[in-house]
Amino acid sequence: MKLRTKIQLLASVVVVVFVSLTNVSVYLFYENQSFQSEAERVLNQTDAMSQAVSTVPYDELILVNVIQSYIPSEGMIRLINQDEESFHTFTTDESFSSISTSFTDSQTAQTLTTDDQERYVIASKPLIWEDGEIVTLQVVERLYGLEENMALLRYILIVASIIAILPAVVGGFLLAAVIVKPVQRLSETMVHVEAEGNFQKLNEQNVTKDELGQLTVAFNKMMERLHRQFKQQEQFVSDASHELRTPLTVIDGYAKLLLRRDIDRSSPLFKESLLAISDETKQMQHLTEQLLILAKDDEQLHVEKTTFFVDQLLEEVRDRFQVATNRSIKQINQRSSQTVYADREKVKQVLYILVDNALKYSEGEVEFVVDRKKDTVYVRVRDYGVGIDEQEVAYIFDRFYQIDAGRNRQATGVGLGLSIAKKLIGAQQATIFVESKQGTSTTFTIGLQAGEDCGSDE
């Protein structure tokens, strides 16, 4: 059964059940109130008759005449002794005599429904009769008028139910169409995506701000993410096949060389071959690690932000490179010690990349400059090398992009470092950009969220 049919059926059943229960409740409530009203009316007539009898002098003929004046048009009046025998009966229809007699010494009123579905009200009231004997004055009245009213009410409720259910069914049909339409579009799009292998999105132009609209937006976001990850996968395969080809070629060449010749293990050629294979293997391992970082989505990088002193981190990086390269790195803090809220290890990795590049492409001193503006702490890595051509600055963060080899012929790499830096910074909702003057200097700037311990500028 289709979803649309289920919604229509469910809406129709709910409306039918609700209308039916409502009408049954109205009918039963009206019936009960009507019976109580009729019983109270007949009981009041019985009470009036009892008072009329008590006001006249005792004479059986006079009393009978008084009682006869109260006989209902569709009913019966009778006097019942304590032996539950009727000794006086006044009726317009002898069929009333079939109603059982009952003596009572208290005032009562009740309703009776016969096997023929005829309804009666029976009112009883004690009465002092001859020689002080207590008898029961019983009045029975058939409720013809009430039956007609209840039949009319049943007809009205049935017609009203039909009038209420028909629009409800039509409304259920329209409601199902409104609800199912976006779901149907979603289903058709998913089938199309599966069949064509593309990443088609739904049209958000007329999306409503409800759960169905949220479903459309969520589907489009999912398609965007799948498309992005698919592109990343394609890019990863392309990059890996492109960059791994060279080291694999070198390894294959030296391996074949070793296989073709009977080379003494102590010979320089043997050692050269092994060293080349080892170096290319390390290069492949490093390249693979870099490619895996770039292949991950931002959500998969597991950013763990903490508050830390960026000055201390810069000192660690500075000391490590000064010892390893015997180059001078100067740290300039334009304000007092600063804290930032970021992933310390990933920021450290980015600084390693930037400092390594600065040392490769310059021969003089490298500077760290720390400053803050409002809620952002800026960390700048500046070198005074040959700089970057203005036309190349726009592509500096593209993967595998390498600037003119003339900038530094001794620099090595595959052009992934700055791409990784940009990705690691972007995953923290931070910023990184470059400013360069060819022949003068190059400055890479990282913008990080300030930590809570820092005051803001006035």
N, C-alpha and C positions, 0 to 999 in steps of 0.2 A: 504494500500500500504506500502510495506517495505521501510525502510530508504534507503537501497541500491538502490532500484528501483527509489526512489525519486531523489537521487543524480544523477543517470545515466540520468534520464529524464531531470532534470534541467540543467545538464552540456550540454546535447545534444541540448536542446532548446536554451540555451545561445549561443552556437557555431553557430547553424543554423541562428539565428537572426543576430549575428554579421557578419557572412560571407555574408549573404544576403544583409544587409545594406551596407556593404563595396562594394560589387559588383555592387549594384544598384547605389551607389554614383559614382563609377568609370565609369560606363556606361553613366550616365547622364552627368558627367563632360566631358568625351570624346566626347559625342554627341554634347554638347553645343560648345566646342572648335572647333570641326570639322565644324559645321554649320557656326560659325563666320569666320573660315578660308576660307571656300568656298564662303561665301558672300563677303569677302574682295577680294578674287581672281576675282570673276565676276565683282565686282565694279571696280577693276583695269583695267580689260579688257574693260569695258564700257568707262572708262576715256581715255584709249589709243585710242579707236575708235573715241571718240569725238575730241581728238587732231588731229587724222589723217584726219577727215572730215574738220576741221578748216584750215588745211594747203593747201588744194587743192582749185583751183578756182571754183566759184559756177557754177556748171552744174549738173542738176538733174541726168543725166545719169552717170556722173562720180561719183557723191556722192553715187548713188545706188550701183555702182560696188565696191566702197570702203567698204560700209557697208556690202555687201554680203560676202566680204572676211573675215569678222569676225564672221560669223554665226557659233555657236557651233554645234557639231555633234548631240547633243541631246538638242536642244533649239530653241529659236526664238528671232528675233530682229524686233522691230517695232517702228514707229514714231507716236506720239500721239499729236494732236493739243489741243488747249485750250478748245475745246468743248468735250474733252475726246473721240475723234473719231480717230481711227487708219487709217492713209492715206497711209502708206507703211508698209507691213508685209513681213518678210523674215523668213521662217521656213523650217525645214526638216520633220515636222510632223504636219498635219493640226489640230491635237488634242490640240496643244498649243493655238490655237486661242480662245479656250473656257475660257481662263484665262481673267478675267475682265481687262479693260483698266483703267488707272488712270493718269491724268495729274499732274505734280509737277514741281515747279520752283526751287527745291533744289535737291541736290544729296542724294539718299537714297539707302539702300539695305535691303531686308527682305527675310525671308523664308516662304514657303507656303507648307502645307500638305493637299492634297486633300482627298476626301472621300475614294478613293482607296488606301490610305496610300502611295501615291507617293509624293515625296518631290522635291520642286523647290526652286531656288534662283532667286529673281527678283531684278535687279539693274536698277535704273533710274537716268538720268542726263539731265539737261536742255541743249538745243542746239539752236543756232540761225539759222533759216532756211530762206527761200525766203522772200524778202522784210523786213528783220529784225524781222520776226515773231519768237517767242520763242516756241519751241516744246519740247516734252520729248522723249529722246532716251531711250528705254526700252529694256533690255536684260533679257531673261528668259532661265534658263538652268536646265534640269532635273538632279538630283544627283544620277545617277545610281552607280557610283563608291563608293560614300559614303554609299549607302544602302548595298552594298556588304561588305564594311569594317565593318559596324555596325553589320551585320549578323554574320560575322566571330568573332567579339568581343563577341557577345552574346554566341556563341558556346564555345569560350575559357573560358569565365567566368563561364558558367555552368559546364564545365569539371573541372575547377579549384575548384569550390565549392564542387563538389562531392569528389575530391581528398583531400580537406581540411577537410570535414565533417567526412569522414570515419575514419581517424586516431583520430579525436576528439572524436567520439563516443567510439572507442576502449579505448582511454585515459580516458574517463569518466568512463568506466567500471572498469579499473584498479584503478583509483582514488577512486571510490566508495568502491572497495575491501579494499584498504589501510585504508580509513577512518572508514569503518564499522567494520573491524576486531577487533580492541581493544574495540569498543563499544559492539560488539557481545560477546566478551569474558567477558566483564563486566556484560552484561545481563545474560549470562549463569551462571556466578559465583554467582550473586545475587539470581537467581532461585535456585541454589544448596544450598546456605546458608539458604534460606527460607525452602527448603524441608528437609535438613539434620539437621538444627539447629546448624551448626558449624560456624566458623569465617574464612573461606578460603580466602586467599589473592591472588592477581594476580601476575604473574611472572614479575619482574622488570628488568630482565637481558637485554632485548633488547628494553627497553623503550626509545622512542625518546624525545628530549627536546622541545616539543611543547605542545599545549593545550591538546592533547590526552594523552601524557605522564604525564602531570600534573594531568589529570583526574585519571589515574592509581595510581599515587602516593597518591593522595587525598583519593581515595577509600581504599587503603591499610592502610593509617593512620586512617581512620574512622573505619576499621575493628579492628585495634589494640586497638583503644580507646574503642570500643564496647566490645571487648574481655576482656580488662582490667576492665571495669566497671561491666561486667557480673561476672568476678571472684571476684571483690570487693563485689558485691551483694551476691554471694554465701558465701564468707568469712564472711560477715556481719551476714547473717542468721545463719551460723554455729556458729560464735562467740556468737551471742546473745542467741541462744538456749542453748549453753554450759554454759555461765556465768550466765544467768538468772535462770537457773535451781536450783542452790543452794539457793539464797534468796527466790525464790518462794516456795521451799520446806519448808524452815524455817517458812515463813509466813503461809503457808497452815497448818503446824503442830501446831503452836500456835493458829491459828483460830479454828481448830478442837478441840483443848484442851479447849478453851473457850466455844465452843458450847456443848461439852460433859458434862461439869461440871457446876454446879450452883455456880459460884465463886463470892464471895463478891467483890464489886468494890474497897474496901479499902484493900483487901488482897495483900500481896507481890507478889503472883503468878499472879494476875490480872495485876499489874503494870509491872511485868517482861515481861509478854506476850505482853502488849502494847508497851513497850520500844523496845522489840525485833522486833516486826512488824514495828515500826517506823524506827529503825536503818536499817533494811533490805530494807525498801522502799527507804530511802535516798541512800543506796548503789546501788539499782537498778537505781535510777534516775541519779546518778553520772556515773554509768557504761553505761547507755544508751547514755548520752551526749558524753562520750568518743568514743563509737562505732560509733556514727553519724559522728564525726570528721574523724575517720579512713575510713568511708564508702565514704566520699566525694573525688572526683577527685581534683587534684591540682588547676584546673581552677575554681572549685566551692568554694574554700576557700576565695575568694575575698581579695587578698593581696593588702594592701594600703601602699605603701612605702612612708616614709618621712625621712628627715634628722634630727637626734636628737643626743644629747650627751649620749653616752652609760654609762658614769660614773654616771650621774644623775639617770638613770634607775637602775643601780646596787645599788645605795644608797637607793632608794625606797624599793627594794626587801630586802636588808640587814636589814633596819629598821623594816620592817614588820615581818620578821622571828625572829629577836632578841627580839622583844617585845612579840611575840606569844610563843616562845620556851625557852626564857631565855638562849640562846646559843650564843656564840661569832662567828661573821663572819667578817673576816678581808679582806679589799679591798686593793690590791696592783696595782698601776698604774706605769708601767715601762716607760711610756712616759706621756707627758702633756695630758690634757683633749682631749678625742677622740670623733669624731662624726661618725656615721654610717648611711648608707642609707638602711633602712629596715622597716618592719611593726612592729611598737613599741609594740603594744598589743600582737602580736604573739611571739615576742622575750621575752616579759615579762612572758607570759604563759610558755614558754620553761624554763626560769630561775627558775620559781616556781617549775617545775617538778624536775629539776636538784638539786636545793637546798634542796627540800623535801627529795629526795633520799639520798643526802649527810648527812643530819641530821639523817636519819633513820639508816644508815649503818655505822655510826661513833659516837664516843663520845667526840672527841676533837674538836678543832677549824676547821672551814670551811673557805676556802680562795677564794676570787675573784682575778683573775690576768688578767690585760688588757695589750695587746701589739699589735704592728702593724708591718707588713712586706709588703712593697710596697703598693698595693691597698686593702689590707685585714686587718681588725681589728679582733684580736683573743680575745675572752672572755673565760677564763678557770674557771671552778668550781672544786675545789680540796678538797677532804676530806682525813683525815689520819686514815681511818678505816682498816678493815681487807683485803680490796682489792678484786679483782675478779680473779678467776682462768683463766689462759690463754686460756683454751679450751672453756670457756663460753663467752669470750669477743666477739667472732664472732657472737653470737646469742643474744647479749644483747638488740638489737633494734627490735627483732622479737616480734610480738604481743603475749601476754599471756605467754611470756617466763619469768620465775622467777629463779634466781640463787639458789643455795643450801640454804635451810632455815637456816642452821647453821651460815650463815654470820651475820644474826641478827634475832633472833627468835621473837622479838617484832615487826618487820616490817610487815605491812599489805599492801594489794593491789592485783590487778588481773594481773599485768604485762602489762598494756597498756600505762603507762606514757611515757616511752622512745620511744615507737612506735609513739605516738602522737608528741613528741618532734622532732623526725626525719622527720615526715611528714610536720610539720609546718615550719621547717627550709628548707626542700627541696623545698617547694612551693615558697620560696623566692630566689631560686637559690643560697642558702648559703650551708654551710657544717657543719656537726657535727660528731665528732669521740671521742673515748674513749681510754685512756692509763691507765693501772693499773699494779701495782706490788703487788702480793698477800702478805698480812701481813704488807704492808707499806702504800700505798696510791692509790687513784683512781682520775683521772682527766678527766672531760668531757670538750671538746673544741668546741666552736662555731666560725666559720669563717664567718664574715659579710663584705659586701662591704663598703669600707671607704666612708665617706661623703666628700663633696667638701671643707669643711673648714679645712681638715687635710692636712698637708704637707706630702710628701713622703720621705722615707728613701733615704739617699745618696747611 
